[in-house]
Amino acid sequence: NSNHTLQDLGYYRIPEDVERMLSLNKGKNKSRVAANKILQAHRHLDMSPLFGSELDLLPRVVAWLDRFAESRPDLKLSSIFEFV
């Protein structure tokens, strides 16, 4: 089961940001739904937990950002810059 399946809360009034997140759940590709939620919820991705691996994870980070963050070039650059 996934938290990416709930799409609405019926007639309850919910905040606009929660409504936006729920509307993302309508997407069929749940990996993209999860990535979009991460990108919308976080203005900056903290890369410091990955630094212990030296640069081994950098190609994976770049691949993930290329796949999911095409509309956030600022996030791509700032995340990659942290490795330098």
C-alpha positions as CSV (number, residue, x, y, z in Angstrom):
1,N,0.0,0.0,0.0
2,S,1.1,3.5,-0.7
3,N,0.3,7.0,0.7
4,H,0.2,8.0,-2.9
5,T,-3.3,6.6,-3.5
6,L,-5.6,8.9,-1.5
7,Q,-7.1,11.4,-3.8
8,D,-9.7,13.4,-1.8
9,L,-11.2,13.7,1.6
10,G,-14.8,14.1,0.5
11,Y,-16.6,17.2,1.7
12,Y,-14.0,18.1,4.4
13,R,-12.3,21.5,4.0
14,I,-8.6,20.9,3.7
15,P,-5.7,23.4,3.2
16,E,-4.8,24.2,-0.4
17,D,-1.3,22.7,-0.1
18,V,-2.8,19.4,1.0
19,E,-5.3,19.5,-1.8
20,R,-2.4,20.0,-4.3
21,M,-0.6,16.9,-2.8
22,L,-3.8,14.8,-3.1
23,S,-4.3,15.9,-6.7
24,L,-0.8,14.6,-7.5
25,N,-2.0,11.1,-6.4
26,K,-4.1,10.9,-9.6
27,G,-0.9,10.2,-11.5
28,K,-0.5,6.6,-12.6
29,N,3.4,6.5,-12.2
30,K,3.7,6.4,-8.4
31,S,7.5,6.9,-8.5
32,R,6.9,10.2,-10.3
33,V,4.1,11.1,-7.8
34,A,6.5,10.5,-4.9
35,A,9.2,12.5,-6.6
36,N,6.9,15.4,-7.4
37,K,5.8,15.5,-3.7
38,I,9.4,15.6,-2.6
39,L,10.2,18.4,-5.0
40,Q,7.1,20.5,-4.0
41,A,7.6,20.0,-0.3
42,H,11.3,20.8,-0.2
43,R,12.8,24.0,-1.6
44,H,16.3,22.5,-0.9
45,L,17.4,18.9,-0.8
46,D,20.0,18.3,2.0
47,M,22.7,16.2,0.5
48,S,24.9,16.1,3.6
49,P,23.8,12.6,4.6
50,L,25.2,11.3,1.3
51,F,28.7,12.8,1.8
52,G,30.0,9.8,3.7
53,S,30.0,7.9,0.4
54,E,32.4,10.4,-1.1
55,L,31.3,10.9,-4.7
56,D,30.0,7.4,-5.2
57,L,26.4,8.5,-5.0
58,L,26.8,11.6,-7.2
59,P,25.9,9.8,-10.5
60,R,22.7,8.5,-8.8
61,V,21.8,11.9,-7.5
62,V,22.3,13.4,-10.9
63,A,20.3,10.7,-12.6
64,W,17.4,11.1,-10.1
65,L,17.4,14.9,-10.6
66,D,17.5,14.5,-14.4
67,R,14.6,12.2,-14.3
68,F,12.3,14.0,-11.9
69,A,13.5,17.6,-11.5
70,E,13.4,18.9,-15.1
71,S,11.3,21.8,-14.0
72,R,13.6,22.7,-11.1
73,P,17.1,23.6,-12.6
74,D,17.8,25.6,-9.5
75,L,17.4,22.5,-7.3
76,K,19.5,20.4,-9.6
77,L,22.4,22.9,-9.5
78,S,22.3,23.5,-5.8
79,S,22.1,19.8,-5.0
80,I,25.0,18.9,-7.2
81,F,27.0,21.9,-5.9
82,E,26.9,20.5,-2.4
83,F,29.0,17.6,-3.5
84,V,31.8,19.9,-4.7
